[in-house]
Amino acid sequence: MVCALAAALCFGAATVLQAIAAREAGTGGGGEAALLLRALRQWRYLAGLALDGLGFLFQIAALRSIPIYAVSAALASSLAVTAVVAARLLRVRLSGTEWGAVGVVCAGLAMLGAASGPEGEQEGSDALKWAMLATAVGMLLLALLGGRLTGRMRALVLGLGAGFGFGVVEVSVRLIDSRRLADLLTNPAAYALLIGGGAAFILLTSALQRGAVTTATAGLVIGETIGPAAIGVIWLGDRTREGFTWLAVLGFAVAVAGALALARFGEAPAEEEA
């Protein structure tokens, strides 16, 4: 759980840096890949990527030790970190309700930490590995075509797509049992992890730059928590400590609800920086 919280700290701080860089990249042309390339020229985006890389290492360590549902909720709580960082560094004011939401997230994570058991011991089937790869490819196609979306649903679709991409990463980590190169090259989950992660970054950058941030971030939180948590319980054998299932369910719901209440902090508004 300590590793999961460390990952949330890294991801939360990275979001502030990447959101500013995404805005500074401008609208421009060339589609979503071009937008990502422009963002990569911003030092803040590169610093955010470095924090994301560190957070990913913590995430892998957490996924190897505790259930996916606990890691998912902890990662969703990165919005609480983003809110606090934005309040301190960018002078974004948090209302009393939003400070309360930060406390709610912490309370939910505390409940999850108390209730979580060890990770499930079931091995993922080949069908699940291929399903993760198919989902990752689908999210990559969405990332490449996302710039053509119009209307109010665009932000939600891009946010959900990013969440599904990050969810694929969470599940795929658990589906990779061997680190031998020969085994990795023949494991669909390894390709799902790479493709899903890349698609998620493109979609998240697009959502931060183009969409209504509250809607996009809400979609991100939902996409990266509920699906992976369900897969962990149903197909990978994730369980709680005996007699604490109710506390884990309550903690998960409370942490995600608190994160959704902080959805506007998926973006650090450029106006607040000035």
DRENSELO-633839 format. One line per field, with one value per residue (C-alpha): x, y, z; residue in three letters; residue number from 0. Coordinates in Angstrom, 1 decimal, always signed. Last residue first. Layout:
! residues N
c1 = [X	...]
c2 = [Y	...]
c3 = [Z	...]
type = [ALA	...]
seq = [NUM	...]
***
This chain:
! residues 274
c1 = [-0.8	-0.9	-4.6	-5.6	-3.7	-6.0	-4.2	-6.2	-7.3	-8.0	-11.6	-12.2	-11.9	-15.4	-14.6	-11.6	-13.8	-16.3	-13.4	-12.1	-15.5	-16.5	-13.2	-13.4	-17.0	-16.2	-13.1	-15.0	-17.8	-15.2	-13.6	-14.7	-11.6	-9.1	-10.1	-9.9	-8.3	-8.8	-7.5	-10.7	-13.6	-11.9	-9.0	-11.3	-13.8	-11.0	-9.7	-13.1	-14.1	-10.9	-9.1	-12.2	-14.1	-11.2	-10.5	-14.2	-14.3	-11.1	-12.7	-15.9	-14.1	-11.6	-14.0	-12.0	-9.2	-5.9	-6.5	-8.4	-5.8	-3.0	-5.0	-5.7	-2.1	-0.9	-3.6	-2.7	+1.0	+0.1	-2.4	+0.2	+3.0	+0.9	-1.1	+2.2	+3.3	-0.2	+0.0	+2.9	+5.2	+7.9	+7.7	+8.4	+11.5	+12.7	+12.5	+10.4	+7.9	+4.5	+3.0	-0.7	-0.6	+1.2	-1.5	-4.3	-2.9	-1.7	-5.2	-6.7	-4.4	-5.8	-9.3	-8.9	-7.4	-10.4	-12.8	-11.2	-11.3	-15.0	-16.0	-14.2	-15.8	-19.3	-20.0	-19.7	-17.0	-14.7	-12.2	-9.3	-9.9	-8.9	-5.3	-6.3	-9.4	-7.3	-4.8	-7.8	-8.9	-5.4	-5.3	-8.7	-7.6	-4.4	-6.4	-8.8	-5.8	-4.5	-8.0	-8.3	-4.9	-6.2	-4.9	-3.3	-5.1	-3.1	-5.0	-3.1	-2.9	-5.8	-7.1	-9.3	-7.1	-5.5	-8.9	-10.3	-7.3	-7.7	-11.3	-10.4	-7.7	-10.1	-12.7	-10.1	-9.3	-13.1	-13.3	-10.7	-12.9	-16.0	-14.1	-13.1	-9.7	-8.0	-5.6	-2.4	-0.4	+2.2	+0.3	-3.3	-2.2	-0.1	-3.0	-5.5	-3.0	-2.4	-6.2	-6.4	-3.8	-6.5	-7.5	-4.2	-5.0	-8.4	-6.9	-4.1	-6.7	-8.9	-5.9	-5.2	-1.9	+1.7	+2.7	+0.3	+2.1	+5.6	+4.3	+2.7	+5.9	+7.7	+4.9	+5.2	+8.9	+8.0	+5.1	+7.5	+9.8	+6.8	+5.9	+9.4	+9.1	+5.7	+7.2	+10.1	+7.7	+8.9	+7.0	+3.8	+4.3	+4.9	+1.7	-0.3	+1.2	+0.1	-3.4	-4.1	-1.8	-2.9	-2.3	-4.3	-1.6	+1.4	+1.1	-2.2	-0.7	+2.4	+0.2	-1.7	+1.5	+3.0	-0.1	-0.7	+2.9	+2.3	-0.7	+1.1	+4.1	+2.0	-0.3	+2.7	+3.9	+0.4	+0.5	+4.1	+2.9	+0.0]
c2 = [+33.9	+30.2	+30.3	+31.2	+28.3	+25.9	+23.0	+20.1	+16.8	+19.2	+19.6	+16.0	+16.6	+15.4	+12.4	+11.6	+11.7	+9.3	+7.0	+6.9	+6.4	+3.6	+1.7	+2.2	+0.9	-2.1	-2.9	-2.4	-4.7	-7.4	-7.3	-10.7	-12.5	-10.0	-9.0	-11.0	-10.8	-14.1	-13.1	-13.5	-12.1	-10.0	-8.6	-8.2	-6.2	-3.9	-3.4	-2.3	-0.1	+1.9	+3.1	+3.9	+5.6	+7.9	+8.8	+9.5	+11.9	+13.5	+14.1	+15.6	+17.9	+18.9	+20.0	+18.9	+19.9	+20.2	+17.9	+15.4	+15.3	+14.7	+12.0	+10.3	+10.4	+9.1	+6.3	+5.2	+4.7	+2.8	+0.6	-0.2	-1.0	-3.0	-4.8	-5.8	-7.5	-9.0	-10.8	-12.9	-14.4	-11.7	-11.6	-15.3	-15.1	-12.0	-13.7	-11.5	-14.3	-13.9	-11.1	-11.1	-9.0	-6.2	-6.6	-5.7	-2.4	-1.5	-2.3	+0.0	+2.8	+2.4	+2.1	+5.4	+7.1	+6.0	+7.1	+10.5	+10.7	+9.6	+12.0	+15.0	+14.2	+13.8	+17.6	+17.7	+16.7	+13.8	+14.1	+14.7	+11.3	+9.4	+8.4	+8.0	+6.0	+3.7	+3.3	+2.6	-0.2	-1.6	-1.7	-3.3	-6.1	-6.6	-6.9	-9.4	-11.4	-11.7	-12.5	-15.3	-16.7	-17.1	-15.0	-16.9	-17.2	-16.3	-13.2	-10.3	-10.4	-9.0	-5.5	-4.5	-2.1	-0.5	-0.1	+1.6	+4.0	+4.6	+5.6	+8.0	+9.6	+10.2	+11.6	+14.0	+15.3	+15.6	+17.7	+20.0	+20.2	+21.1	+23.8	+25.3	+24.9	+27.9	+27.5	+29.4	+27.5	+25.9	+25.3	+24.9	+23.1	+20.7	+20.0	+19.4	+17.2	+15.1	+14.7	+13.8	+11.1	+9.4	+7.6	+5.8	+4.6	+3.4	+1.4	-0.1	-1.3	-2.8	-4.5	-6.5	-6.2	-7.3	-7.5	-4.7	-2.5	-3.1	-2.4	+0.9	+2.0	+1.5	+3.3	+6.2	+6.6	+6.7	+9.1	+11.4	+11.3	+11.9	+15.0	+16.4	+15.9	+17.6	+20.5	+20.8	+21.4	+19.9	+16.7	+18.7	+19.4	+15.7	+14.8	+17.3	+15.9	+12.4	+13.7	+15.3	+17.3	+20.8	+23.4	+23.6	+25.0	+23.2	+25.6	+24.0	+20.5	+21.8	+23.2	+19.9	+17.9	+19.7	+19.5	+15.8	+14.9	+16.0	+13.6	+10.8	+10.9	+11.1	+8.4	+6.1	+6.7	+5.8	+2.5	+1.8	+2.3	+0.0]
c3 = [-14.0	-13.0	-12.1	-15.7	-17.0	-15.2	-13.5	-15.0	-13.5	-10.6	-11.8	-10.8	-7.1	-6.3	-8.5	-6.3	-3.2	-4.8	-5.8	-2.2	-0.6	-3.0	-2.5	+1.3	+1.4	-0.7	+1.4	+4.6	+3.5	+2.5	+5.9	+7.4	+6.2	+4.7	+1.2	-2.0	-5.4	-7.3	-10.8	-12.9	-10.8	-8.2	-10.3	-13.3	-11.2	-9.9	-13.4	-14.7	-11.8	-11.3	-14.5	-16.5	-13.7	-12.8	-16.4	-17.1	-14.1	-15.5	-18.9	-17.5	-15.0	-17.7	-20.4	-23.4	-25.7	-23.9	-20.9	-23.0	-25.7	-23.2	-21.5	-24.9	-25.9	-22.5	-22.5	-26.0	-24.9	-21.7	-23.6	-26.3	-23.9	-21.4	-24.2	-25.8	-22.6	-22.0	-25.4	-24.0	-26.7	-26.6	-22.8	-22.6	-24.8	-22.9	-19.5	-17.1	-16.4	-14.8	-16.9	-16.3	-13.2	-15.0	-17.7	-15.3	-14.3	-17.8	-19.3	-16.6	-17.8	-21.3	-20.0	-18.1	-21.1	-23.2	-20.4	-20.5	-24.3	-24.4	-21.6	-23.2	-26.6	-25.3	-25.4	-29.2	-31.7	-32.2	-35.1	-32.7	-31.1	-34.3	-33.2	-29.5	-30.4	-32.5	-29.6	-27.3	-29.5	-29.7	-25.9	-25.7	-28.1	-26.1	-22.8	-24.4	-25.7	-22.1	-20.8	-23.4	-22.5	-18.9	-16.0	-13.2	-9.9	-6.8	-5.9	-4.3	-0.5	+1.6	+1.7	+4.6	+6.7	+3.6	+2.0	+5.1	+5.1	+1.4	+2.0	+4.8	+2.7	-0.1	+2.3	+3.7	+0.2	-0.4	+2.8	+1.4	-1.7	+0.3	+2.2	-1.1	-2.6	-4.0	-6.8	-5.9	-8.5	-6.3	-3.1	-4.2	-7.4	-5.3	-2.9	-5.8	-7.7	-4.5	-4.1	-7.8	-7.1	-5.2	-8.3	-8.1	-4.6	-5.7	-8.5	-6.3	-3.7	-6.5	-8.1	-5.0	-3.1	-3.5	-7.2	-8.1	-5.5	-7.0	-10.5	-9.3	-7.6	-10.9	-12.7	-10.3	-11.2	-14.9	-14.3	-12.4	-15.4	-17.7	-15.6	-15.9	-19.7	-19.7	-17.7	-20.1	-23.0	-26.3	-25.5	-25.6	-29.3	-30.0	-28.1	-30.1	-33.3	-32.3	-31.6	-34.9	-37.2	-36.4	-33.7	-30.5	-28.3	-26.7	-23.7	-22.7	-22.8	-20.8	-18.0	-17.8	-17.9	-14.9	-12.8	-13.7	-12.8	-9.2	-8.9	-10.7	-8.4	-5.2	-6.4	-7.1	-3.6	-2.3	-4.3	-3.0	+0.6	+0.0]
type = [ALA	GLU	GLU	GLU	ALA	PRO	ALA	GLU	GLY	PHE	ARG	ALA	LEU	ALA	LEU	ALA	GLY	ALA	VAL	ALA	VAL	ALA	PHE	GLY	LEU	VAL	ALA	LEU	TRP	THR	PHE	GLY	GLU	ARG	THR	ARG	ASP	GLY	LEU	TRP	ILE	VAL	GLY	ILE	ALA	ALA	PRO	GLY	ILE	THR	GLU	GLY	ILE	VAL	LEU	GLY	ALA	THR	ALA	THR	THR	VAL	ALA	GLY	ARG	GLN	LEU	ALA	SER	THR	LEU	LEU	ILE	PHE	ALA	ALA	GLY	GLY	GLY	ILE	LEU	LEU	ALA	TYR	ALA	ALA	PRO	ASN	THR	LEU	LEU	ASP	ALA	LEU	ARG	ARG	SER	ASP	ILE	LEU	ARG	VAL	SER	VAL	GLU	VAL	VAL	GLY	PHE	GLY	PHE	GLY	ALA	GLY	LEU	GLY	LEU	VAL	LEU	ALA	ARG	MET	ARG	GLY	THR	LEU	ARG	GLY	GLY	LEU	LEU	ALA	LEU	LEU	LEU	MET	GLY	VAL	ALA	THR	ALA	LEU	MET	ALA	TRP	LYS	LEU	ALA	ASP	SER	GLY	GLU	GLN	GLU	GLY	GLU	PRO	GLY	SER	ALA	ALA	GLY	LEU	MET	ALA	LEU	GLY	ALA	CYS	VAL	VAL	GLY	VAL	ALA	GLY	TRP	GLU	THR	GLY	SER	LEU	ARG	VAL	ARG	LEU	LEU	ARG	ALA	ALA	VAL	VAL	ALA	THR	VAL	ALA	LEU	SER	SER	ALA	LEU	ALA	ALA	SER	VAL	ALA	TYR	ILE	PRO	ILE	SER	ARG	LEU	ALA	ALA	ILE	GLN	PHE	LEU	PHE	GLY	LEU	GLY	ASP	LEU	ALA	LEU	GLY	ALA	LEU	TYR	ARG	TRP	GLN	ARG	LEU	ALA	ARG	LEU	LEU	LEU	ALA	ALA	GLU	GLY	GLY	GLY	GLY	THR	GLY	ALA	GLU	ARG	ALA	ALA	ILE	ALA	GLN	LEU	VAL	THR	ALA	ALA	GLY	PHE	CYS	LEU	ALA	ALA	ALA	LEU	ALA	CYS	VAL	MET]
seq = [273	272	271	270	269	268	267	266	265	264	263	262	261	260	259	258	257	256	255	254	253	252	251	250	249	248	247	246	245	244	243	242	241	240	239	238	237	236	235	234	233	232	231	230	229	228	227	226	225	224	223	222	221	220	219	218	217	216	215	214	213	212	211	210	209	208	207	206	205	204	203	202	201	200	199	198	197	196	195	194	193	192	191	190	189	188	187	186	185	184	183	182	181	180	179	178	177	176	175	174	173	172	171	170	169	168	167	166	165	164	163	162	161	160	159	158	157	156	155	154	153	152	151	150	149	148	147	146	145	144	143	142	141	140	139	138	137	136	135	134	133	132	131	130	129	128	127	126	125	124	123	122	121	120	119	118	117	116	115	114	113	112	111	110	109	108	107	106	105	104	103	102	101	100	99	98	97	96	95	94	93	92	91	90	89	88	87	86	85	84	83	82	81	80	79	78	77	76	75	74	73	72	71	70	69	68	67	66	65	64	63	62	61	60	59	58	57	56	55	54	53	52	51	50	49	48	47	46	45	44	43	42	41	40	39	38	37	36	35	34	33	32	31	30	29	28	27	26	25	24	23	22	21	20	19	18	17	16	15	14	13	12	11	10	9	8	7	6	5	4	3	2	1	0]
***
